[in-house]
Structures are given as structure tokens and as C-alpha cells.
């Protein structure tokens, strides 16, 4: 019997080894977990960037002058999109 017929016969008999799907499932889980962690890190970075930009609006004109920004530049920076 050819190997592909043996696998088909095992499948019909219900004796297919469960090792191959388990390996694939574990790999998919690991990939999804890694993507989830990367996405969570990206969101965290974007939230910190937003907090920093919003903090510029709370600074006084003297504080902005110390870091070399005007009130208009601080406002422009605070209204930028997250991915800019």
C-alpha cells in the first residue's frame, strides 16, 4: 500500500496520530501570543506618546520656552495623530 493510502485508511478508521495537529496548534498559539504581545506593546507606546503630547498643553509658557517650544507648537504637537 502507498503511504498516502495508509494515512487515508487510518483516518477512516479513526486512528490518525494526533501529534501533527497538536504541533500546528501550538505553533499557531505561539504566533498569536507573540502578535498579541507585540500589539499590546505598540498600544502602550502610543498611549505614552499621547500622554506626553497632552502634557505639553498643561505646561506654562515659561516651561515651554525652556524646552524651545511655543504655545502654538505645543498645541500642534498635542493634536497630532497617534501614528505620526
BELGI-V672878 format. One record per residue. RES is the residue in three letters. PHI is phi in whole degrees, -180 to 180 (* if undefined). PSI is psi in radians with two decimals (999 if undefined). D_FIRST is the distance of its C-alpha to the first C-alpha in Angstrom with 1 decimal. Layout:
BEGIN
{{RES PHI PSI D_FIRST} {RES PHI PSI D_FIRST}}
END
This chain:
BEGIN
{{UNK * 2.49 0.0} {UNK -75 2.69 3.8} {UNK -59 -0.64 6.5} {UNK -70 -0.52 8.3} {UNK -71 -0.61 6.4} {UNK -64 -0.75 6.7} {UNK -65 -0.69 10.2} {UNK -67 -0.70 10.9} {UNK -65 -0.73 10.2} {UNK -64 -0.66 12.3} {UNK -65 -0.77 14.8} {UNK -67 -0.57 15.3} {UNK -81 -0.20 15.7} {UNK 82 0.32 18.2} {UNK -111 0.60 16.9} {UNK -73 2.32 16.6} {UNK -62 2.38 18.4} {UNK -89 0.01 21.9} {UNK -68 -0.74 22.6} {UNK -63 -0.86 21.7} {UNK -65 -0.56 23.9} {UNK -64 -0.76 26.6} {UNK -62 -0.77 26.8} {UNK -65 -0.71 27.2} {UNK -63 -0.75 29.7} {UNK -64 -0.74 31.7} {UNK -64 -0.75 31.8} {UNK -64 -0.74 33.0} {UNK -62 -0.76 35.6} {UNK -64 -0.72 36.8} {UNK -65 -0.80 37.2} {UNK -65 -0.68 39.0} {UNK -63 -0.77 41.2} {UNK -64 -0.70 42.1} {UNK -67 -0.67 43.0} {UNK -63 -0.77 45.0} {UNK -64 -0.73 46.9} {UNK -65 -0.72 47.6} {UNK -66 -0.74 48.8} {UNK -62 -0.69 51.0} {UNK -64 -0.72 52.5} {UNK -64 -0.78 53.2} {UNK -63 -0.74 54.9} {UNK -61 -0.75 57.0} {UNK -63 -0.73 58.1} {UNK -67 -0.65 59.1} {UNK -67 -0.69 61.1} {UNK -65 -0.71 62.9} {UNK -62 -0.71 63.8} {UNK -65 -0.75 65.1} {UNK -60 -0.72 67.2} {UNK -64 -0.74 68.6} {UNK -67 -0.66 69.5} {UNK -69 -0.53 71.2} {UNK -66 -0.48 73.1} {UNK -61 -0.60 74.8} {UNK -68 -0.44 76.5} {UNK -86 -0.14 78.0} {UNK -78 2.64 79.7} {UNK -78 2.93 83.3} {UNK -63 -0.62 84.6} {UNK -66 -0.71 85.7} {UNK -65 -0.72 82.3} {UNK -64 -0.68 80.7} {UNK -63 -0.65 83.3} {UNK -62 -0.60 82.4} {UNK -97 0.06 78.8} {UNK 84 0.50 79.9} {UNK -122 2.64 79.0} {UNK -98 2.98 81.1} {UNK -62 -0.71 80.9} {UNK -64 -0.71 79.4} {UNK -66 -0.66 76.7} {UNK -64 -0.72 75.8} {UNK -65 -0.78 75.5} {UNK -60 -0.71 73.4} {UNK -66 -0.67 71.1} {UNK -72 -0.39 70.8} {UNK -96 0.07 69.8} {UNK -67 2.71 67.0} {UNK -72 2.79 63.4} {UNK -62 -0.65 61.1} {UNK -86 0.00 58.9} {UNK -78 999 61.9}}
END
